[in-house]
Amino acid sequence: AAERSSHRAAEALRREATQVERAITAETELARVGALVVESTSVVALGPRSTRWIAYAPVTRALQASLDALAPTDGPIALVAAPGVSLRPSAGRLHSVGPRSERGLMVLDASALDPRAVLPTLLGDARGEGTKPGWLERAAGATLLIEHAVALGHEGLTALASALERASARRLGDETAYGVDVRLILGLPRDPAECDLPTSLARRLAGRVARVPTLRERTEDLESLVYAAIDRACRCADRSPLGITPEALAALRAYPWPGELPELEAALAHSVAAARGSRVQRDDLPPLVRASVFQVGRGDDDRPRGAALDD
């Protein structure tokens, strides 16, 4: 296990070293994109370190192969995942090996939009005082991930399909069109053919779909995800790097993670804040996660691994 951990750490360091030169250019682009998104609560810009890719599990390696096959082309792509599964690492992978890797990667959470703001947010708004460009215009030359894309509704999806079809769009209240040059990644809960998308959009997405597995399916990735989350939490808390005890790691493995990667990262941020030694202990974990350790090694009943115990 120590040799595996050392090997993985060495691989991570080598990958990080290859990104140093690109990071200089990427940070400049991130500053540009960040200036665009600072006014919005529904859009974020992702930096070069925010979408660390970990793929040891067979399902994640299969996903990586799908992403790498889709990345070189510049058309829209659908990422299909269960509710709660983070699409940002997969979108980051698509972006980093795609034709727009030197430009920005922005994330629009469609579920955070007021239904009345969908069209102004996508297309822009020239009505009233001052013209406000939409994200199809602001993200020109970059990659735009739209999480929970079905939350755009029929009107928003139709406008999006039309903009892709024509490679142009108009701000609301404006007669002058602008060019649409953006790499779109759409987060969907099901296959595009099952999501009641506009016909032209569903046709563009046909054969351009990657399915993102749940955290429970990525057993072999969990340890590396844990160490990455601890490292991030330590840096955010400005404290020395921490390890983790086997007992704490066993509890993390046993827990089913219904909240997916965000729940894992939040649990480890809590644990790092609670830790008093050089390693995260089982007692530092959130109570619900800590209780899951009692399921490890139990095979005398039919209760699912990680289920809460009444005794």
N, C-alpha and C positions, 0 to 999 in steps of 0.2 A: 504493500500500500504506500509506503514511504517512497519507493522508487517510482511508482505511478504518479504520485503527487509531484515529485521532483521533475519528472519528465513533462508533466502538464505545465508546470510553472515555467520550465525552460521554453516550451513551445509558445506559451503566452508572451514571454519576454521577446522571443524572436519576432512574433507577429507585431508586437508593439514597436519594435525597433524599425520595422519596414514602413511603419506609418508616420515616422517622425517628419520626414521631408514633406509628405503630403499634408501633415497636420498644419504646417506653417501656412500653406495656401488655404487650407480648410478653415482655419481660424479667421482669416480675413473675410472669407465668404460668410462665415457664421455671423461675424459682426454686421455685415450688410443685411443678412436675413433677419438677424435679431432686431435690428432697427425697424424692420417692417412689422414684426409681430408684437412689439412691446405694447401696442395699444389694444391688443386683442386678448381676451381670456379664453378663447376657444382654439387658438393656434399657438403652437410652440415650434421652436427651431431646435433641431438636434445637432449636437457637436460630434466630433470624430470619436470621442470616448464614450458616448452615451448609449451605444447600441452594440456592446461587446457580444461577439458571436461565440457560442459554445455548442459544440456538436460532437458528442461521443456516442449518444444513444442511436440505435439503428434508425428510429423514426426521424431523428433530427438530421442524420446524415442523408436520409432520403429527401428530406425537405431541402437541405443544402444543394443537393444535385438538381432538384427542380428549380430552385431560385437561380442557380448559376446558368442553367439552360435558358431561362427566361430573361435574364438580366441584359444580355447584349442588344436585344431589340428594344425599340423605344416606345412601343405601344402600351396601352393600359394593362394592368395586371390585377387580378383578384386574389386576395389572401382570405381564405375561408377558415374560420376558427370558431370554437365554442365561446359563449359569453365569458368575459373575464380574461381570456388568453391575450397576452400582450403581443401586438403585431409589430411593435417598433424594432425589435432586433431583426426580424425577417425583412422589414422594409429597409433597415439599415444595410443589411447584406445585399439586397437588390441594388440599392443606391451605390454602395461602395465598389461593386464590380461592374456597374452599368456605365453607359456612355455619358452620364451627367455627374460622375463622381466628384468632380472638382467644383460643382455648384452646390447649392443648399438643399437640405432635406427638411421639409416642413410637414407638420402634422396638424390636420384640422379634425377636431372631434365634433362630428355632426350632431351627436346627441346633446351637446352643450348649447346648440343654437336654438333661439326662439324660432318657431315655425315662420313667423313673419320676417325674420332676418335671413332666411336661407338664400333667397335670390340676391339681395344686396351683398351678402357675404361672398357668394360665388362670383357674381357678375360685376358687382360694383354699383354705385348709385350716384347719378348726376342730378337728382332732384333736390330741391331746397338749396341751402347755402353750402357751397363747397362741393367739389366732386370727390367721391371716395372710391378708389379702385377696389375691385374684388380680388379674390385670391387666385383666380385663373389668370389675372393680369399681373398681380404682384409676384407670382411664382414663376414668371417667364424664365425659361432656361433651366429651371430647377426641378426637383421631384416633390410631389405633393401626395402624402398619404392621407386619405379621408377615412378615419375610423368611424364605424357604425354608419356606413354610407347609406343604408336603407332609411336612416332617420332624416335624410334630405327630403323624403316624401316624393310623391309622383311628380310634382312641379319642378322640384330641384333636380331630380334625376333626369327628367326630360330636357331641362336646360343644359345639364352637363353633357348629355348625349348629343344634343344639337351643337354645342361648342366643339366637341371632338370631331363631329362629322364635317363641320364647316371650317375647322381650324380658326375660328374667329367667334367673337361674342360682342354684345353691346351692353354698356352700363344701363341700368334702368333710367329712363328719361333722356337717353342720349341716342341720336341717330347715327353716330359715327362708330364703326366697328373697330376693334383692336384684334391683333393676332393672338391666338392661343397656342403657346409653345411650352407645354408642361408635361412632365412624365407623371401620370396618375397611377396610384396604387389604391385600390378600393378594399376596405375591410368589410367582409360579408359574413353572415351567420350560416349561410348554406351556399350550395353551388349556384352560380349566376342564373342558370336556367330555372331555378326554383324560387327566385327572389322577386319575381314580377318586375323586372327591369325593362326599360324601353327596348324595343327590338334591336335597334342599331347598337345600343350599348352592350346588350347580351351577346350580339354577334361578334363584336370586337373582343369580348372577353372569352369567347369560346376557345378552349385549348390553352388558355393563358391563366391557369388557376394553380395555386399552390395551397396545400392544406397544412395548417400549423397545428402541431400536436399539443395536447394539454400537458401540464407539468407532471401529472401522474403517469403519463406514457413515456416520460423522459428520465427514467430511473437512473441511467448511467450518467446523466448530465447533472444530477442534483448536487453532488459534492462540489463540482467546479462552480456551479451557480452560488452555492453557499459561500465558498471562499471569495468569490467576486463581490458578493453582497456585503460580506464582512469588511473587505478591503475598502469598498466605497463608503460604508458607514464610518469606518475609522478615519478616513480622510475628511469626511464631512464634519466629524466631531473633533478633528485636529488632535487625534491621539495616536499613540504608537500602534503598529499592526498587532492584531490579536489572532490567536489560534482558536481551536475549538476542541472540546473533549469528545472522546468516542461516544459517551453517553448522550451528549447533546446532539451529536450527529445522528445517532440512532433514533432519537425522538423526531428529528426533522425528516428522516426517511420514512418513519411510520405515519406521519401526519398526512392526510389526503390532499391538502392544499386546494380547497374549493375556491379560494380567491386568487389562485394562480400566482404568477411571478410577482405581481405587486404585493400580495400578502406575504410571500417569502421575504421580500426585501424589507417590508415594514416590520416583520417579526425579528429579523436580524438587526435592524436599526435599533429596535427596542432592547434587544439582547446586548448589543455593544454598549448602549447607554447604561445598562444595569450591571455590566461586568466590572468586577473589582480586581481580578487577577490578570494574568497574561493570556488566558484562554476563556472563551465563552463556555460557561457551565450549563448543565441542564436546568439548574434553578434560575438562570438568567433568562430563559426562554419565556414567552407569554404562557400563562397558565394552560390554555387550551392545547397549545402545541406540546407543552411539557408533559401533559397527561398521556399523550400518544405513545410515549416510550414504554408504557406497560403492556402494549400490544406486541412488542418485538419478541419473537420466539414463542408466542402462544399459538398452539395449534389444536387445543383441546375443545374448541367450540367453533361455531360458524360465524362469529362476529367478524365483520370486515376489519382489515388492518387499519389502525388509526381511529377506530370508533371510540367514542367517549364511554367510560366505564362508570357504572353506578356503585360498584363496590370499591 
